[in-house]
């Protein structure tokens, strides 16, 4: 291989690797957020005040936390205005209002997961650290997945089958 081809290949490969970064991250995020949303819709309102032990969030607070965190994290990616992570947890909300807040935060985050790959490499402040927007999107996906794990436990403790376990 001629040296000029090696140089060209070296310049193109990193671009090819990152060309679908945001789309891939969106794929990572859509499963967990869909499961959280489906669970939020299916769990009866009577269980929204359920908590396995006094030291953890209620089911409703988990839904509120995911909605607020999505708004907060995606506002960083989209350039603000920054939203409070706990904006919904501080309120007493009905199941319908919490599901609506979760759906609205998901629609808002869909805009963040639609940014161009070149924009995803821009740096932002994230908990006092210099991070890329793609990193923040990854944190949002991981956070949603983490709390879906909590939701699975809450559902199982109440005799319910979580969305991701159906048909298995």
Secondary structure, DSSP 8 states (H G I E B T S, - for coil): --HHHHHHHHHHHHHHHHTTHHHHHHHHHHHHHHHHHHHHHHS-GGGTT--SSTTS--HHHHHHHHHHHHHHHHHHHHT-----TTTTTTS---HHHHHHHHHHHHHHHHHHTTS-HHHHTSEEEETTEEEEHHHHHHHHHHHHHHHHHHHHHHHHHTT---GGGTT-
